Amino acid sequence: MFKRTLLFLVLFLLILPSCKTTNLYRSDKVKHIYSKKNANDTVKIGIVLNTNSVSVGASREFYVFDAKNKKIRFSKGFTTVSAFNNKIKVGNSILHAPVKIKASNQMISVNNKIYRGHLSIVGSGNKANVINVLPIEYYLRGVLPKEVSASWKKEALKAQAVISRTYTIKNISKHSAQGFDLCSTVHCQVYDGANSEKSSCSEAVDETSGEILTFEGELAQTVFHANCGGHTDDPSYIWNMKETPVYLKGVKCKYHSNSPHTYWEVSVPENFIVNKLSSHKIGKIRSIKVKGTTATGAAKKIEINHSKGILLLNAYAFRLAIDPSKIKSHMFTSIKNLGNNFYFAGKGWGHKVGLCQWGAKDMSENGSDYKQILLHYYPKTKLKYFSNK
């Protein structure tokens, strides 16, 4: 009996290593590196910034706590929160910042939008920042429907969930100087609270819970954009990066053709451009030209010949300065002077770095799963798992 038991234990130990998954596993190394911010931790999102006042409330009772442990109970309904001489006024009470507002059902309203978790209100003078504090996984439920369409196939949504989670943790201190982690706009990731949640997106978050993308033991920089126009690009031409990670060098994308943003054109008034570039003190514009292109055909620089001289700008910076909703990318196919207007035509939408969202959509429709999508747009990265469990 003893020999049989010993033989079973030996066989079990020999077989055990082969049971580990190859590309998705609990990693002690990753868990150690990111122990300060794991998937079950909370994230602080700046949702209303530099405001005089906001309407806050809940459908059930909620509580207000200030920095000196003063506590106020509200049965339900709404009250006005405002900044007052470096303090926070809630209803008729003057409180010491920061002020925490928490509903009994963990659902709090700010200007008629519902948010999970609780609020932290900080003030400076007569202005306040409203910060939503909630678990990362719940935060992602409010991000996905604003970044992609909830009607897309689940594998595309799961790919977005992984990169949004990775991006969140990688950039967790982006707004630390302002007292929160990330903002709720395109500067970080678009977030609109519980109002925007969709079941398909929430399922994608749940089914990839804790999954992150890494490269050589570090979190990958999982930037993404709407449409690459046929090829993703090296970020060194966009953000002047000294060293580009190998997984962001750029890849071919044959999957974007069905996007409504593959081709675009717009006519922009000359005086609108002059006003947008007012800090450069340019005169009447004679011509706007592309100066140099990347291997993918995107513009490196934009040369503006005007009555006071010549202005040379980074092409991506030019797009942002004019209006990124009008100039959808820096991959121009045509720029023409039409007298009082300039005509721009191009391909794609966004900065062209990392995952192409419409490309991911088409890949999922052609049978690729989310792991294949991620590996295509971020080659040589690894999908890993971590948690506090």
N, C-alpha and C positions, 0 to 999 in steps of 0.2 A: 504493500500500500504506500509506504514512504517513497519507494523508488518511482512509483507511478506518479505520485504527487510532484516529486522533484522534476521528473521528465516534463510534466505539464507546465511547470513554472519556467523551465528553460525554453520550451517552445514558445510560450507566451511572450517572453522577453525578446526573442528573436523576431517574432512577427510584429511586435508593437511598433517599431520605428516605421515600418512600411505603411502603417495606417494613417500617418500624417498627410495632410493635404499639401500640395506642392506650391500653390500660389495664393492660398488664403489660410492664415493661421494666426493663433495668438502669439504675438512676438514679445518676449520679455524685454528685448532691446528697445523696441518701439515704445512699449509701455513705460519703460524707464525714461526715455528721452522726453516723452510727452506727458509725464505724470502730473505736470502742473495744469494741464487742460485736456481731460479725457472726454469721451463721447457722452458720458453721463453727467458731466459738469454743466454749469450754467454759462450763458453768454450774455453780455450786456450790449443791447442794441439802442443806439440813439435814434428815436422815432420822431420826436418833435424838438427842434433845436432853436435856440436863441429866440424864444417866444415870450410874449408878455403874459399870456394866460391860456389855459386849456380847460376843456370840460372833461371831468373824470367821474366815473360812476360804475355801478354794477347792478345786475338784476337781483342780487342777494346782498346781504350785509357785507360791508367792507370796513377795514380798519386803517387808520393813519398813524404812523409812528415817526417821531422826529429824533434828532441826534441826541437829545437830552432825555430820551425814553418817555416822552409824553405820548399818550395814546388817546385817540378819538375814534369812537364807533359811529358809523353811519348805517342806518337800517337797510337802505337800498336807494336807488335813484342816482341823481347827479349833483355834483357840486363844482364850483369854479376853483381852479388852482392857479395862482399867479406868483410872480417874484416880487418881493418888496424889500428894498434896502438890504440886500444880501440874505434875506430870509424868505421863507415860503409861506404864503397865505393860502389856507385851505378853508373855504367857506368864510367864516368870520374869525378864524383862529390864526394867529401869527406863530409860525413854528421855525425851529432851527434846522437848517439844511445839514446833511441830506435828509429828505423825507421819504419814507417808504409807505406805499399804498398797496394793500393786499386784500383781495376779496376772498370770502370763505370758500367759493367754488373755483378759485384760481383763474377766473376769467374777469378781466378788468377792461373797461371801455375808456378810450381816449378820443375825444372829438368824434364820437359815434363809430369808432372802429374798435373791434374786440381783440384783445391780446391775452395770450396765456401767460402764466407766471405772475410776477408783480411789477410794480413801477418803483423807480428811484428818481426823485426830483432833486436836482441840484440848481442852485441859483448863483448869479453874479450880478450885483446891482439890482436892476429891475428886469432882468432877463433870466429865463430858466431853460434848462435842458431836461426833457422827459426821456427816461431810459427804461426800456423794457428788459427785465431780467428773467430769463427762462432757460430750461434745458436745451442743449444744442439740438437734440433730435426734434423737439417741438418747434424750435426756430426754423429748421429745415423744412418742416411742413408748410410754413408760411412763405418760404423762399421759392420752392420749386414751381408753383403755379404762376409766379410772376416772371420766372426766367424761361420757362418752356410751356408748351401747350399741354394741358391735362389730357387732351384727346390722343396724344402720341402713344405709340406702343410702349409697353412697360419697360422693355430693355433700354430704350432711350432715356426714359425717366429714371431708371436705376443708375445709369451712367452719370446723369446729372446729379443725382443724390450723392454719389461717391465724391465727385469733384467739388460739389458745393460744401460737403462736410470737410474735405481736405483743405479747401480754400479758407474756410472759417477758422480752423485751428492754426493753419499756417500764418494767417494774417490777424491773429487774435489781438494784437496790440496796436493795430493800425491807427486807432483814435484814442490811445491811452492818455495823451495830453489833454483831451477833452473830458476824461472821466468815464469813457465807455470803450467797448471793444471794436465794434463795427457800426457804420451808419446803415440806414435802410434804403439807400439809393444806389444807382449804378456805379457810384464811386467804390462801393464794396460789393454788395449783392442786394438786389431789390427784395424788400421784405414788407409785407402788408398785414401781418398778424393773422389771427384765426379767421378773419373774414374771407381771406383768399384761399383757404385750405380746400383741396379737392381730394376725394377718396383715392383716385388713381395715384396721385402724387404722394399722399400719406403712406399708401401701401409700398411704393418704391422706396421711401425713406425707411420704413419698418423692415422691409426685406433685405436691406443692405446695412442695417443698424451697426454702427461701429466700424464699418469698412472705410479704409483710407488708402490713398495711393502714395507710394514711397519710391525714392530712388537712392540707392546706396545708404540705406538706413535713415534717411531724412525724409520729411514730408515733401512731396513734390509740389511745385508751384503750379497748381491746376487752373490756370487762367482759361477763359473760354469766351466765345463770341457767337454771334448769330449765324453768319455765313462768310466763308473764306474766299469765295469767288473762284475756287478751283484748286487752291494750294494754300496751306497754312504757312506762316512766315516766321522767320527768325526775329525774336524780340529786340535784338541788338540794334536793328534799324528803327525801332519805334521808341524804346525807352532808354536807348544809349547804354545798354548793359555791357559791362566789360567782358563778362564771360557767360556765354549762353549754355544752359544745361543741355545735354545731348538729346533729351526727350522733347525739347522745344525748338529744335533746329528747323522744323517744318516738314510736312508730309503732303503727298498728293491726295486730293479729295475729289473723287469722281461721283460723290453721292449727293451733291448739293443742287443739282440742276432743276429740281422741282420747286425750289424755294422762290417765293415772290420777291426776294431781295437779291437774286443772283445778278440782275442787271438793274441799274437805276440811272436816272438823269434828273437834273434840276437847273433852273435858271435863277441866279442870285443877283439882285441889284448891286451895282458897283458901289453906291454909297453905303449899303449895308455892310459890305466887306471892309470899306474904309473905317467905318465906325467900330466894327469888331476888332480891328487892328489899330485902334487909336493910340495905344501905348507906344506903337512904333512910329507914330507921326508921319504916316505916308501921305503923298499927294495923290493927284489923279492917276488912276491905274491905266497903264498902256497895254500891258500884257501879263498873263499868268502862265508859267510854264513848269513842266516837270523837269527836274535836274537830277538825273540818275535814277535807275530802278533796281530793285532787288532781283534775285534769280527767278522769283515768281511773277515779276512784272509790276509789283507795287512801287509807288514813288518813294524815293528816299528824301528828296528835298523839293520845295516849291520856290521858284524864283518869281518875285513880283517886281516888274519894271514899272516905276511910277515917276511922276514929274519931279520928285525930290531925290531920286536915286534908285537903288536896287535893294530889295529886301529878300534875304534867303532864309527860309524857315524849314524846320523839320516837317515833312509832309503830314505826319500824324498830328503834330501840334497845330498845324494849319487847320486841319479838319476840326479839331476840338475848338479852336478859337472862333471859327466861323459859325458852325452849328452842326454837331454830329448827327442831328436828325435830318438835316438837309444833305450834307456831304457825308454819305453813308459809309464810305471807306476811303482809304488813300490809294486805292488801286484804280487810277484814272484811265479811261480809254479815250477821252477827249476833253479838251478845255478850249473854249472859243470866246472871243470878245465880240459881243453883239451890240456894242454901243454903250448903252447905259446898264447893260446886264452882262453877266458872264455865265456861259453855259458849261456845266460840268456833267460828264457821264462816266460811269464806272461799274465795277463789279464787286459784289459782296457787301456785307454790313458788319462793321466792327473792326477791331484791331488785327484780326487774322492770326492771332497767336493761340496755340493750344487747341482745345476741342471746338470743332465747328458744330453748332447745335443742329442746324438743318442737315448737315452731313450725318450726324449721329442718328437723326430721325430716319433718313433713308437707309442707313446701314441696318437699323432694327427692322425696317420693312422688308429688307432683303435677307433676313434670317440671322443676322449677327446678334449675339447676346451682349450684355453690357460689358463683360470682361474683354471680349474681342474689340468692342468699340473703344474702350479705354486704351488697350494696347496699341491700336492703330494711331490714335492721336497723341499718345504719350509713350512712344516706343521705349523699351528697356526699363519701364517702371514696374513695380510690383504691387499687387493688391494685398493689403494686410488688414488685420483685425486687432483692435484693442478695446479694452473696457475696464471699468473698475470692479466688475463682477468677480 
